[in-house]
Amino acid sequence: MVVVGRFGPPFGIKGWVNVISYTDPSTNLADYRPWFVERNGAWQQLAIEAIKPHRNGFVAQIGGIADRTEALDLAGRSIGIADSTLPVTAEDEFYWKDLIGLTVEDGRGAVLGEVTGLIETGANDVLVVRAASGEELIPFVDQFVKQVDLENRRMVVDWVVGG
């Protein structure tokens, strides 16, 4: 499963619920189907009866949710989709989920650390790398990231740790 959003508080009294998208653009969330919600450690499929834009997100009517009390049970829960639902990326495009966990090496093959997350800054994404010396933030741009090898779970960067 890939987490693509989360449920917010109920919307109205007829079981609608606010939805916050984690996708880019945020409108992609409405196109992904089916949705799953995690309950008791397992992902359960949901039936989306309707979804519409509302303020900075969406509101959705979920099958089997008929009133505000039932919608409250979804609040704060993650929305997941099957990994296979995501469109194939171009050769030089990557999903964040694919970058997390990659071993980061310098041009000589010395291991610098591991990608533990990414930060969206507006100008460009930034890799969060756990190195022996602590957390490193490396801009995810061609100037510093020289190679991404998903097959071998590694990334080559032009970066000096602690520099």
C-alpha positions as CSV (number, residue, x, y, z in Angstrom):
1,M,0.0,0.0,0.0
2,V,1.0,3.6,-0.7
3,V,-0.4,6.2,1.6
4,V,-1.9,9.0,-0.6
5,G,-3.9,11.0,1.9
6,R,-5.8,10.9,5.1
7,F,-9.3,11.4,6.4
8,G,-10.2,14.6,8.2
9,P,-13.2,15.3,10.4
10,P,-16.8,14.6,9.3
11,F,-18.4,17.0,6.9
12,G,-22.1,17.6,7.7
13,I,-24.5,15.1,9.2
14,K,-25.0,12.7,6.3
15,G,-21.7,10.7,6.6
16,W,-19.5,12.8,4.3
17,V,-15.9,13.2,5.5
18,N,-13.1,15.7,4.7
19,V,-10.2,14.2,2.8
20,I,-6.6,15.6,2.7
21,S,-4.5,14.7,-0.3
22,Y,-0.8,13.9,-0.2
23,T,-0.5,13.6,-4.0
24,D,1.1,16.1,-6.3
25,P,-1.0,17.6,-7.8
26,S,-3.5,17.1,-5.0
27,T,-6.3,16.4,-7.5
28,N,-4.7,13.1,-8.4
29,L,-6.2,11.6,-5.2
30,A,-9.7,11.7,-6.7
31,D,-8.6,9.6,-9.7
32,Y,-7.1,6.7,-7.7
33,R,-9.3,3.7,-7.0
34,P,-9.9,1.7,-5.0
35,W,-9.1,3.4,-1.7
36,F,-8.2,1.4,1.4
37,V,-8.2,2.4,5.1
38,E,-6.1,0.9,7.8
39,R,-8.0,-0.6,10.7
40,N,-6.7,-2.9,13.3
41,G,-3.4,-3.4,11.4
42,A,-5.1,-4.4,8.2
43,W,-6.0,-2.5,5.0
44,Q,-9.7,-2.7,4.2
45,Q,-11.1,-1.6,0.8
46,L,-13.6,1.3,0.8
47,A,-16.4,2.1,-1.7
48,I,-16.2,5.7,-2.8
49,E,-19.7,6.8,-3.7
50,A,-18.8,10.5,-4.4
51,I,-15.9,12.9,-4.1
52,K,-15.9,16.6,-4.7
53,P,-13.4,19.5,-4.2
54,H,-13.9,21.5,-1.0
55,R,-11.6,24.3,0.2
56,N,-8.0,23.0,0.0
57,G,-9.0,19.3,-0.2
58,F,-12.0,17.2,-0.9
59,V,-15.1,15.8,0.8
60,A,-16.1,12.2,0.1
61,Q,-19.1,10.0,0.7
62,I,-17.9,6.5,1.6
63,G,-20.2,3.5,1.1
64,G,-21.7,2.2,4.4
65,I,-21.0,5.5,6.2
66,A,-24.5,7.1,6.7
67,D,-24.1,9.7,9.5
68,R,-21.6,11.9,11.2
69,T,-20.9,9.4,14.0
70,E,-19.8,6.7,11.5
71,A,-17.7,9.3,9.6
72,L,-16.0,10.2,12.8
73,D,-14.4,6.7,12.9
74,L,-12.5,7.6,9.7
75,A,-11.0,10.8,11.0
76,G,-7.3,10.8,11.1
77,R,-6.9,7.4,9.3
78,S,-4.6,7.1,6.3
79,I,-5.9,6.5,2.8
80,G,-3.9,3.9,0.9
81,I,-3.9,2.6,-2.7
82,A,-2.3,-0.4,-4.2
83,D,1.2,0.3,-5.4
84,S,0.2,-1.0,-8.8
85,T,-2.4,1.8,-9.1
86,L,0.3,4.5,-9.5
87,P,1.2,5.5,-13.1
88,V,4.6,4.5,-14.4
89,T,7.2,7.2,-14.0
90,A,9.4,8.6,-16.7
91,E,13.1,7.5,-16.7
92,D,14.2,10.5,-14.6
93,E,11.2,10.7,-12.3
94,F,10.8,8.9,-9.0
95,Y,8.2,8.4,-6.4
96,W,9.4,9.4,-2.9
97,K,8.4,5.9,-1.7
98,D,11.0,4.4,-4.0
99,L,13.8,6.7,-2.8
100,I,13.4,6.0,0.9
101,G,15.7,3.3,2.0
102,L,18.3,3.8,-0.8
103,T,21.9,3.6,0.2
104,V,23.7,6.9,-0.5
105,E,27.2,6.7,-1.9
106,D,29.8,9.2,-3.1
107,G,31.4,8.9,-6.5
108,R,34.1,6.6,-5.2
109,G,31.6,4.1,-3.8
110,A,31.9,5.1,-0.1
111,V,28.6,4.8,1.8
112,L,27.5,8.1,3.1
113,G,24.2,7.0,4.7
114,E,20.6,6.0,3.9
115,V,17.6,8.1,2.6
116,T,15.1,8.2,5.4
117,G,12.7,10.8,4.0
118,L,12.2,13.8,1.7
119,I,11.2,17.4,2.3
120,E,9.2,19.5,-0.3
121,T,10.6,23.0,-0.3
122,G,8.9,24.5,-3.3
123,A,12.1,25.1,-5.2
124,N,13.2,21.4,-5.2
125,D,12.8,18.4,-3.0
126,V,15.5,17.7,-0.4
127,L,16.7,14.2,0.6
128,V,16.9,13.5,4.3
129,V,19.9,11.2,4.7
130,R,20.9,9.4,7.9
131,A,24.7,9.4,8.0
132,A,27.1,8.2,10.8
133,S,27.7,11.9,11.7
134,G,23.9,12.7,11.9
135,E,21.2,13.9,9.5
136,E,22.3,15.3,6.2
137,L,20.0,17.3,3.9
138,I,20.9,17.0,0.2
139,P,19.0,18.9,-2.5
140,F,17.5,16.4,-4.9
141,V,18.8,18.1,-8.0
142,D,21.1,17.0,-10.8
143,Q,24.0,19.1,-9.5
144,F,24.2,16.8,-6.4
145,V,22.4,13.6,-7.3
146,K,24.4,11.9,-10.1
147,Q,22.6,8.5,-10.3
148,V,19.6,6.8,-8.9
149,D,19.8,3.0,-9.2
150,L,16.5,1.6,-7.9
151,E,17.3,-1.9,-9.0
152,N,20.4,-2.0,-6.8
153,R,18.8,0.3,-4.1
154,R,21.5,2.9,-4.3
155,M,22.1,6.5,-5.1
156,V,25.3,8.3,-6.1
157,V,25.8,11.9,-5.0
158,D,28.4,14.6,-5.2
159,W,28.3,15.6,-1.6
160,V,30.6,15.7,1.4
161,V,29.0,14.6,4.6
162,G,29.4,17.1,7.4
163,G,30.7,19.6,4.8
